[in-house]
Amino acid sequence: MPRKFIVYGGELSYFTRKLEAAMLFYGAEFELRSKTPDMREEIESRSGTHQVPVLHTPENWMIADTTPLMTMLDGRFVDRRMYPDGPLGVLVHVVEEYFDEWIARTMVHYRWHHEESARFASLRMSGGNKAAAAQVLNWGPRACRATGTESKQQQAAAEAEYVRILEAAEAQLNQSAYLMGDRPTAVDCIVLGGLRAHTNMDPTPKKITSGFPKVIAWSETEANSWNGVGELAPFPDSTEFAQFVLGEMKTTYRPYLLANREASTVGAKAFNASIYGETVSYLTRPYPPFSAELVSERIRNTLDVEELVLVENWLQHVGLRECFWEG
């Protein structure tokens, strides 16, 4: 039984590095370990998933899924919560969804559609074993097809969207210590996860991120210097970065999520959505609707009547009510 937390995952894993960032912000005593073959069966059977990360707690639990995990950990590190109370917590959760369930596909694209990055990542993930690396390379393009970045138009548009994110982050970090104000939230965790596992790691996107010096300094050193204090920008205006993300969500994540939800409801294996002016085919994934429902649960379970009205009106105003709240 561990006396401290153990995060089982990988240095090139988006969500592992998200959880790692959160553990650093919590000030938790933890260790990051690879899911080695000798531990694989136990970790997967006890956590119920083959995916990483898995958190092994001091109580000897093994739990997966970063957003519910961080909600649990907020209850243990109450002075360093990644989701604030009230309507602002909903806003943070909504912005986090964009990176969890939409920008994740851009990370997959950058890694597997660019030969230099694919070679780098497959060899590193396989510990230099060329046969294992070849198997990983075969998986990558399939993941890209499933997540809708097969066409050149989608690839170019996804990369342009990520550059806009970097521009917005660079501007925000010249105004505040973190993306939602002067203390970190779940949004910072997932953006740092992307930088540390993918876009400031893999050689192709690293050439792009290198043009944003404040973002790079924040990812590599500055973000880890939080002293446990600071205020967040208030609800509903939040930061300029948050407003930028909410604007992007209306034209990309919203049509994707709603079409995926409908396909899940009727049991369809695939669906089409209009993204960046092109009709795109995606494999139906049950997790995005489930993840959006976690936002709905936060609204139902944590807000009083007055706060609920404020959040309903805000979601309607930003064009995302259908995604996260139907009352």
C-alpha positions in Angstrom: 0.0 0.0 0.0 1.5 3.4 -1.0 2.2 6.0 1.7 1.9 8.7 -1.0 0.0 9.1 -4.2 1.3 7.2 -7.3 0.4 8.4 -10.8 0.7 5.6 -13.3 1.1 7.0 -16.8 3.6 8.3 -19.3 5.5 11.4 -20.0 4.0 11.7 -23.5 0.4 11.2 -22.2 -1.8 14.3 -22.4 -4.0 13.4 -19.4 -1.1 12.0 -17.4 0.7 15.3 -17.6 -2.6 17.1 -16.8 -2.9 15.1 -13.6 0.8 15.6 -12.8 0.3 19.4 -13.1 -2.7 19.2 -10.7 -0.7 17.1 -8.2 2.1 19.8 -8.3 -0.5 22.5 -7.7 -2.1 20.6 -4.8 1.4 20.3 -3.2 0.7 16.5 -2.9 3.4 14.0 -2.2 3.4 11.8 -5.3 5.5 9.8 -7.7 5.0 9.4 -11.5 5.5 5.9 -12.7 5.2 4.0 -16.0 2.6 1.3 -16.3 5.1 -1.5 -16.5 4.1 -5.0 -17.9 4.4 -6.6 -14.5 1.8 -4.1 -13.1 -0.4 -3.8 -16.1 -3.0 -6.5 -15.2 -3.4 -5.3 -11.6 -3.7 -1.6 -12.6 -6.2 -2.3 -15.4 -8.4 -4.7 -13.4 -8.6 -2.5 -10.4 -9.1 0.8 -12.2 -11.4 -0.7 -14.8 -9.6 0.8 -17.8 -6.6 0.3 -20.0 -6.1 4.0 -20.3 -3.8 6.2 -18.3 -3.4 7.9 -16.0 -4.4 5.9 -13.0 -4.1 7.3 -9.5 -3.0 4.9 -6.7 -4.1 6.6 -3.5 -2.7 6.2 0.1 -5.9 4.2 0.9 -4.9 1.7 -1.8 -7.5 2.8 -4.3 -6.7 2.8 -8.1 -8.9 5.3 -9.9 -8.9 6.7 -13.4 -10.5 9.8 -15.2 -8.8 13.1 -14.4 -11.8 15.4 -14.0 -13.6 13.3 -11.4 -10.2 12.6 -9.8 -9.5 16.2 -9.4 -12.9 16.9 -8.0 -12.2 14.2 -5.4 -8.7 15.7 -4.7 -10.3 19.2 -4.3 -11.9 17.8 -1.2 -8.5 16.8 0.2 -6.6 20.0 -0.7 -9.4 22.5 -0.1 -7.1 25.5 0.0 -5.7 24.6 -3.4 -8.8 23.5 -5.3 -8.7 23.3 -9.1 -12.4 24.0 -9.4 -13.6 27.0 -7.4 -17.0 27.2 -5.7 -20.2 28.4 -7.4 -20.8 29.6 -10.9 -17.0 30.3 -11.4 -16.4 26.5 -10.9 -18.9 25.8 -13.7 -17.1 28.3 -16.0 -13.8 26.6 -15.3 -15.2 23.2 -16.0 -16.8 24.3 -19.3 -13.5 25.8 -20.5 -11.6 22.6 -19.4 -14.0 20.5 -21.5 -12.8 22.2 -24.7 -9.2 21.0 -24.0 -10.2 17.6 -22.7 -12.6 16.6 -25.4 -11.7 18.7 -28.4 -8.1 19.9 -28.4 -7.0 16.4 -27.5 -7.6 15.5 -31.2 -5.2 18.2 -32.3 -2.5 16.7 -30.0 -3.1 13.3 -31.7 -2.9 15.0 -35.1 0.4 16.8 -34.4 2.0 13.6 -33.2 1.0 11.1 -35.8 0.5 13.1 -39.0 4.0 14.6 -38.9 6.7 12.0 -39.7 9.4 13.6 -37.5 7.1 13.7 -34.4 5.7 10.2 -35.1 9.2 8.7 -35.2 10.2 10.5 -32.1 7.1 9.6 -30.1 6.9 6.0 -31.1 10.5 5.3 -30.2 10.3 7.1 -26.9 7.0 5.4 -26.0 8.5 2.0 -26.8 11.7 2.6 -24.9 13.7 2.4 -28.1 12.3 -1.0 -29.2 11.9 -0.6 -33.0 9.4 -3.5 -33.3 7.2 -2.0 -30.6 7.6 1.4 -32.1 6.3 0.1 -35.5 3.2 -1.2 -33.7 2.6 2.3 -32.1 3.1 3.9 -35.5 0.3 1.7 -37.0 -2.0 2.9 -34.2 -1.5 6.6 -34.7 -3.2 7.2 -38.1 -6.2 5.1 -37.0 -6.6 7.4 -34.0 -6.4 10.4 -36.3 -9.1 9.0 -38.6 -11.4 8.3 -35.6 -11.1 11.8 -34.3 -11.7 13.6 -37.6 -8.3 15.0 -38.7 -7.8 12.8 -41.8 -8.3 15.5 -44.4 -5.7 18.2 -45.1 -8.4 20.9 -44.5 -9.1 19.6 -41.0 -5.4 19.3 -40.3 -4.6 22.8 -41.3 -7.6 24.3 -39.5 -6.8 22.3 -36.3 -3.3 23.7 -36.3 -4.5 27.2 -37.0 -6.9 26.8 -34.0 -4.0 25.8 -31.8 -2.0 28.8 -32.9 -4.9 31.0 -31.8 -4.8 29.2 -28.5 -1.1 29.9 -28.1 -1.7 33.6 -29.0 -4.5 33.9 -26.5 -2.4 32.2 -23.8 0.7 34.4 -24.5 -1.5 37.5 -24.2 -3.1 36.3 -21.0 0.1 35.2 -19.3 1.4 38.8 -19.8 -1.6 39.9 -17.7 -2.0 37.2 -15.0 0.0 34.4 -13.6 -2.4 31.7 -14.9 -5.0 31.4 -17.6 -8.0 32.2 -15.4 -6.4 34.7 -13.0 -3.6 34.7 -10.5 -4.0 31.1 -9.2 -4.3 27.8 -11.2 -7.4 25.9 -12.1 -8.2 22.7 -14.0 -7.8 24.8 -17.2 -4.2 25.4 -16.5 -3.7 21.7 -15.7 -4.9 20.5 -19.1 -3.2 23.3 -21.1 0.1 22.4 -19.3 -0.6 18.7 -20.0 -0.8 19.5 -23.7 2.4 21.5 -23.7 4.4 19.1 -21.6 3.3 15.9 -23.2 2.9 17.1 -26.8 3.5 20.5 -28.2 6.6 21.4 -26.3 7.8 17.8 -26.4 7.3 16.6 -30.0 9.7 18.2 -32.5 7.1 19.4 -35.1 4.8 21.4 -32.9 7.7 22.5 -30.7 8.8 24.6 -33.7 5.5 26.5 -33.4 5.3 26.8 -29.6 8.9 28.2 -29.6 7.5 31.4 -31.0 5.6 32.0 -27.8 8.2 32.7 -25.1 5.9 33.5 -22.3 4.0 30.2 -22.8 7.2 28.2 -22.9 8.6 29.9 -19.7 5.3 29.3 -18.0 5.2 25.6 -18.9 8.8 24.9 -18.1 9.3 26.9 -14.9 6.9 29.7 -14.0 3.7 27.6 -13.5 5.3 25.5 -10.8 6.1 28.5 -8.6 2.6 29.0 -7.2 2.6 29.8 -3.5 -1.0 28.8 -2.8 -2.5 32.3 -3.0 -4.1 34.5 -5.6 -7.5 35.4 -7.0 -9.4 34.3 -10.0 -11.1 36.6 -12.5 -14.8 36.7 -11.5 -17.8 35.1 -13.1 -19.1 35.7 -15.7 -16.5 37.8 -17.6 -13.5 35.8 -16.3 -10.3 36.4 -18.4 -9.8 37.3 -22.0 -8.4 33.8 -22.5 -11.6 32.2 -21.2 -13.7 34.4 -23.4 -11.6 33.4 -26.4 -12.1 29.7 -25.7 -15.8 30.1 -25.2 -16.0 31.8 -28.6 -14.1 28.9 -30.3 -16.3 26.3 -28.6 -19.5 27.6 -30.4 -18.2 26.8 -33.8 -16.2 23.7 -33.2 -16.8 21.7 -30.0 -20.6 22.5 -29.9 -21.5 20.9 -33.3 -19.2 18.0 -32.6 -20.6 17.3 -29.1 -24.3 17.6 -30.1 -23.9 15.3 -33.1 -21.9 12.8 -31.0 -24.6 12.9 -28.4 -27.3 12.2 -30.9 -25.3 9.3 -32.4 -24.7 7.8 -28.9 -28.4 8.1 -28.1 -29.5 6.1 -31.2 -26.6 3.7 -31.1 -24.9 4.8 -34.3 -21.2 3.8 -34.7 -20.3 7.0 -36.6 -21.7 10.4 -37.3 -21.0 13.5 -39.4 -20.5 17.1 -38.2 -19.8 20.3 -40.0 -16.4 21.5 -38.8 -14.3 24.3 -40.3 -16.7 24.4 -43.3 -16.3 20.7 -44.1 -18.5 17.7 -43.3 -16.4 15.4 -41.2 -16.9 11.8 -40.2 -16.2 10.7 -36.6 -16.4 7.5 -34.7 -19.1 7.8 -32.0 -17.6 8.1 -28.6 -19.7 7.7 -25.5 -17.3 9.6 -23.3 -17.9 13.2 -24.5 -21.6 13.2 -23.7 -20.8 11.6 -20.3 -18.2 14.3 -19.7 -20.6 17.0 -20.6 -23.0 15.5 -18.1 -20.4 16.0 -15.4 -20.8 19.7 -16.0 -24.5 19.3 -15.6 -24.0 17.5 -12.4 -21.9 20.3 -11.1 -24.6 22.7 -11.9 -27.3 20.6 -10.2 -25.3 19.6 -7.2 -23.3 22.7 -6.2 -25.4 25.8 -7.0 -28.2 27.4 -5.1 -31.3 28.7 -6.9 -29.9 32.2 -7.6 -26.6 30.8 -8.8 -28.4 28.3 -11.1 -30.3 31.2 -12.8 -27.1 33.1 -13.3 -25.4 30.0 -14.9 -28.4 29.2 -17.1 -28.4 32.8 -18.5 -24.6 32.7 -19.0 -24.7 29.4 -20.9 -27.5 30.8 -23.1 -25.5 34.0 -23.7 -22.3 32.1 -24.7 -24.3 29.7 -26.9 -23.5 26.5 -25.0 -26.6 25.8 -23.0 -27.6 22.9 -25.2 -24.2 21.3 -24.5 -24.2 21.4 -20.7 -27.7 22.2 -19.4 -31.2 21.4 -20.4 -32.8 22.1 -17.0 
